[in-house]
């Protein structure tokens, strides 16, 4: 089935972070499922906390510093995406949304996405479906049916024993792995090749000529 690449976006603010814990478990289970389907898997984790200043600078200037540019290329070139955000004020975090805002409008078109979220209480579990899923649908990504929400209690002795977190992780990871397996692998591209963003057969000379009115 060929090699597959998973990009993981973790929007947790603390260290250690329950957001990162959930992201790691989702990534590990998805990689395991893809391995069972005969694929070699690589996983790249992007900690948005480490890119917060770069994201702000990009929003202000329109230019991505090198570390942020690398993270964007990782997301765009991945075969599948796992996103996990803490829930603040009943929705995704501002840092998470700011990173999504610096992506090109069509960057996630057709990309399978597994959505995860965490909060202190299970009362916020519906945020996946009324806030986060519509965001990725608007971007023409393809979120899998299962979203994985983890409350603080899911990590302790009082975890849900009717629908345990491990069961939800397995279901979401299986859906993402199967969605990735149905698609052709994303082709590697050279980020420095002008043809990737100016059009096939075009170069910076064409762009400069256009700016000069030629």
C-alpha positions as CSV (number, residue, x, y, z in Angstrom):
1,X,0.0,0.0,0.0
2,X,3.0,2.3,0.2
3,X,4.3,4.6,2.8
4,X,1.9,6.9,4.6
5,X,2.5,10.1,6.5
6,X,0.4,11.4,9.4
7,X,0.6,15.0,10.6
8,X,-0.5,15.6,14.2
9,X,-1.5,19.0,15.4
10,X,-1.5,19.4,19.2
11,X,-2.8,22.8,20.5
12,X,-2.2,22.2,24.2
13,X,-0.7,25.1,26.1
14,X,0.8,23.3,29.1
15,X,3.7,20.9,29.4
16,X,3.0,18.1,30.1
17,X,-0.4,18.4,28.3
18,X,-3.4,16.2,28.2
19,X,-4.0,17.5,24.7
20,X,-0.6,16.0,23.7
21,X,-1.4,12.8,25.6
22,X,-4.6,12.4,23.5
23,X,-2.8,13.3,20.3
24,X,0.0,10.7,20.9
25,X,-2.5,7.9,21.6
26,X,-4.5,8.7,18.5
27,X,-1.4,8.8,16.4
28,X,0.0,5.5,17.8
29,X,-3.3,3.7,17.3
30,X,-3.7,5.1,13.7
31,X,-0.1,4.0,12.9
32,X,-0.9,0.6,14.3
33,X,-4.0,0.2,12.2
34,X,-2.2,1.4,9.0
35,X,0.6,-1.1,9.8
36,X,-2.1,-3.9,9.9
37,X,-3.2,-2.8,6.4
38,X,0.4,-3.2,5.1
39,X,1.6,0.3,5.1
40,X,4.8,1.9,6.4
41,X,3.9,4.9,8.6
42,X,5.7,8.0,9.6
43,X,4.3,10.5,12.2
44,X,5.2,14.2,12.6
45,X,3.9,16.0,15.6
46,X,3.4,19.8,15.5
47,X,3.2,21.5,18.9
48,X,1.5,24.8,18.3
49,X,2.7,26.1,21.6
50,X,6.2,26.2,20.2
51,X,5.0,28.2,17.1
52,X,2.7,30.7,18.8
53,X,4.9,33.7,18.1
54,X,5.6,32.7,14.5
55,X,1.8,32.2,13.9
56,X,1.2,35.7,15.3
57,X,3.9,37.2,13.1
58,X,2.5,35.4,10.0
59,X,-1.0,36.8,10.7
60,X,0.5,40.3,11.0
61,X,3.0,40.2,8.1
62,X,1.7,37.5,5.8
63,X,5.0,35.7,5.8
64,X,5.8,32.4,7.6
65,X,9.1,32.2,9.5
66,X,11.1,29.0,8.7
67,X,9.8,26.9,11.6
68,X,6.2,27.7,10.8
69,X,6.7,27.2,7.1
70,X,8.1,23.7,7.8
71,X,5.1,22.9,9.9
72,X,2.7,24.1,7.2
73,X,4.5,22.0,4.6
74,X,4.3,19.0,7.0
75,X,0.5,19.4,7.2
76,X,-0.1,20.0,3.5
77,X,2.0,17.0,2.4
78,X,0.6,14.5,4.9
79,X,-1.7,11.7,3.8
80,X,-3.9,12.1,6.9
81,X,-4.3,14.7,9.7
82,X,-4.9,14.3,13.5
83,X,-5.9,17.5,15.2
84,X,-6.4,17.9,19.0
85,X,-7.4,21.1,20.7
86,X,-8.4,22.0,24.3
87,X,-11.9,23.4,24.6
88,X,-12.0,27.0,25.8
89,X,-15.3,28.9,26.1
90,X,-17.2,25.9,24.5
91,X,-15.0,26.0,21.3
92,X,-11.5,25.3,19.9
93,X,-8.6,27.4,21.3
94,X,-7.5,30.7,19.7
95,X,-4.1,29.3,19.0
96,X,-5.6,26.3,17.1
97,X,-7.8,28.6,15.0
98,X,-4.9,30.9,14.3
99,X,-2.8,28.1,12.9
100,X,-5.7,27.0,10.7
101,X,-6.0,30.6,9.5
102,X,-2.5,30.7,8.2
103,X,-3.1,27.7,5.9
104,X,-4.0,28.3,2.3
105,X,-7.8,28.0,1.8
106,X,-7.5,24.9,-0.2
107,X,-4.6,23.3,1.7
108,X,-6.7,20.6,3.4
109,X,-9.0,19.8,0.4
110,X,-9.8,16.1,0.5
111,X,-7.5,15.3,3.4
112,X,-8.8,12.8,5.9
113,X,-8.9,14.3,9.4
114,X,-9.4,12.7,12.8
115,X,-10.6,15.3,15.3
116,X,-9.8,15.2,19.0
117,X,-10.6,17.5,21.9
118,X,-10.2,17.6,25.6
119,X,-11.7,19.7,28.5
120,X,-12.2,19.5,32.2
121,X,-15.7,18.2,31.9
122,X,-17.7,16.0,29.5
123,X,-20.3,18.8,29.2
124,X,-18.1,20.2,26.4
125,X,-18.0,17.0,24.3
126,X,-20.4,18.4,21.7
127,X,-17.9,21.1,20.8
128,X,-16.4,18.6,18.3
129,X,-19.6,18.5,16.3
130,X,-20.9,22.0,16.6
131,X,-17.5,23.9,16.4
132,X,-14.6,21.9,15.1
133,X,-16.1,19.6,12.5
134,X,-17.9,22.5,10.6
135,X,-14.5,24.2,10.4
136,X,-12.9,21.3,8.6
137,X,-15.9,20.7,6.4
138,X,-15.8,24.4,5.4
139,X,-12.1,23.8,4.4
140,X,-13.2,20.8,2.2
141,X,-11.3,18.4,4.4
142,X,-12.9,15.0,5.1
143,X,-13.3,14.5,8.9
144,X,-14.0,10.9,9.8
145,X,-17.3,10.1,11.5
146,X,-15.8,9.6,15.0
147,X,-14.5,12.5,17.0
148,X,-12.6,11.6,20.2
149,X,-13.3,13.8,23.2
150,X,-11.5,13.3,26.5
151,X,-12.6,14.8,29.8
152,X,-10.3,15.0,32.8
153,X,-12.1,12.0,34.3
154,X,-11.1,9.9,31.3
155,X,-7.5,9.9,32.6
156,X,-8.3,8.9,36.1
157,X,-10.0,6.2,38.2
158,X,-13.5,7.5,37.4
159,X,-13.2,7.0,33.7
160,X,-16.3,6.2,31.6
161,X,-16.7,2.4,31.7
162,X,-19.6,2.4,29.2
163,X,-17.7,4.0,26.3
164,X,-14.1,3.9,27.5
165,X,-11.6,6.4,26.0
166,X,-9.6,3.5,24.6
167,X,-12.6,2.3,22.7
168,X,-13.2,5.7,21.2
169,X,-9.6,6.1,20.3
170,X,-9.6,2.7,18.5
171,X,-12.7,3.5,16.6
172,X,-11.5,7.0,15.4
173,X,-8.1,5.7,14.5
174,X,-9.5,2.8,12.5
175,X,-11.7,5.2,10.5
176,X,-8.8,7.5,9.8
177,X,-6.5,4.6,8.8
178,X,-9.2,3.2,6.4
179,X,-9.8,6.6,4.9
180,X,-6.1,7.1,4.3
181,X,-5.8,3.6,2.8
182,X,-8.5,4.4,0.2
183,X,-6.6,7.4,-1.1
184,X,-3.5,7.5,-3.2
185,X,-0.4,8.6,-1.2
186,X,0.3,12.3,-1.4
187,X,3.2,12.9,-3.8
188,X,6.4,14.5,-2.5
189,X,6.9,18.0,-3.8
190,X,9.8,20.3,-3.7
191,X,8.7,23.4,-1.7
192,X,11.3,25.5,-3.5
193,X,10.0,24.6,-7.0
194,X,8.1,27.7,-8.3
195,X,5.9,25.4,-10.4
196,X,4.2,24.2,-7.2
197,X,2.6,27.6,-6.5
198,X,3.0,29.6,-9.8
199,X,1.8,26.9,-12.1
200,X,3.3,24.1,-14.2
201,X,6.1,25.4,-16.4
202,X,6.2,28.8,-14.8
203,X,9.1,30.5,-12.9
204,X,9.8,33.6,-10.9
205,X,10.7,35.2,-14.2
206,X,7.1,34.9,-15.3
207,X,5.9,36.4,-12.0
208,X,8.4,39.3,-12.2
209,X,7.4,39.9,-15.8
210,X,3.8,40.0,-14.9
211,X,4.5,42.5,-12.1
212,X,6.4,44.7,-14.7
213,X,3.4,44.7,-17.0
214,X,5.0,42.4,-19.6
